[in-house]
Amino acid sequence: MSQNNSILELLNLKDTNINVTGVTNKIDYVGGEKRNIKVIYAQLTYSLTRCPYCGFPTIVKNGTRLTKLKITSLTGQEFRLYLKKQRYWCKNCLHSCGAHSQIVATNHSITNQVRLRVNQLVRESLPVKTIAKLVGISSTSVQRIIYAHRHALIERRKLPRIICFDEFRSVHSMFSFICIDAITHNLLAILSDRLTKNITAYFLSHYSLSERSQVQKIVMDLNAQYQYFIHRIFPNAQVVIDRFHIIQLAGRALDQARISLLHGIEDHRCRNYKMLKSEWRLFHKNEDQLDPTHPKYYFGVNEYITDQAIINHINDNYPRFKAIYQSYQIILHAVKEGDTNGLRSLINSYKKNNTEMDTVITTLKKNWQGIYNACTLSYSNGPLEGIIRKIKELKRGCYGFSRMDHLFIRIQLIHQ
């Protein structure tokens, strides 16, 4: 293999009609910024016997035309391919044409490998300016590659049996609706808002009644809005409340009760305040995971003590908080172990005491069927929450989006 062919092979330029003639370094200024560019000089030529316009064998070579192509880098330094393309002229029809290569589209200066690299980097949640700097092209060119010939709306897909519903903050502090297949985790739909009328109109216009009747489960959070129209869209579907949101609801009530106790303690150096302030994680633990026998040093309390002793001390001193803590533990155990009988018993026997737990029990009672399904079925919104986390990372890395269609396209790209 010749040295020229080795350079082409190294650059992954697999066009046998290209011959390298030289390599040099060049200093270029782009927007006042000095750049060191590696320039590869080459020539593109091949034998052309007939005119592509008239078909007569009266075509002859007619000089070359220099094109400056952008190619991918090997070392981080920008690479350019200065390619002299052979020109041809027909003596019969007087038309002229040029040599073409498979490495770049006609009348383009950005090679296909650069376009491929842009499409690879865009899936890494990188901002446009960073991608442009990595591949050595302008931000406008990167945007043109990303958004050209792509649509923000997801193509119509078959409705799965299990669907996950949720929303996320998109652009200008607006919330957008998103749903996925709970089994394959494929995106099903992304809507620009979460209005009931628009969500309903989307499913009614895209899917027939027979298709919507095949949906069996809808997994969602405790958003009451969805429950009002779920059965209108999916007549045979059952609601499954996401287990994380059930625990989060009860945990928030526990935290509110703990913080209210802290606000009522004037001495911030007392033992009770330190336990409630610094060891708050212990109160969220499943009581089966608390260690009752092995003391360890807690810096916040400044003493050796067991996990269970801290919980017992607070519960003994604050009976009202103890009732909230015990209710939280029952909910936590029921959701994790599927103990629907214990949870139902708590809801039926609970007596309101003007605490934050009253709202939790009322919510569980109101959404009992969805809570029951959450405890007995394995479906959750975890995959959808993971996608939303990626969306947040994308927005944070790109410093937000001003256009919703661009955000939706990027979401589809990072999820592919």
Protein Blocks (a to p, Z undefined) as FASTA:
>chain_A
ZZklmmmmmnopacfkbccfbdcdddddeehiacdddddddddddddfbdfklopacbcc
ebjaddddddddfkopacdddddddddddfklopacddddfkbcehiabdfklmmmmmmm
mmnopafklmmmmnopafklmmmmmmgopafbdcdddddfbdcdddddfeehiacddddd
fklopafbdcfblcfklmmmmmmmmpcfklmmmpmbdcddfbfklmmmmmmmmmmbccdd
dfklmmmmmmmmmmmmmmmmmmmpmblmbmklmmmmmmmmmmmpcfklpcfkbccddfkl
opacdfklmmmmmmmmmmmlmmmmmmmmmmmmmmmnopaklmmmmmmmpccehiaklmmm
mmmmmmmmmmmmmmmpmbdfklmmmmmmmmmmmmmmnnpafbfklmmmmmmmmmZZ
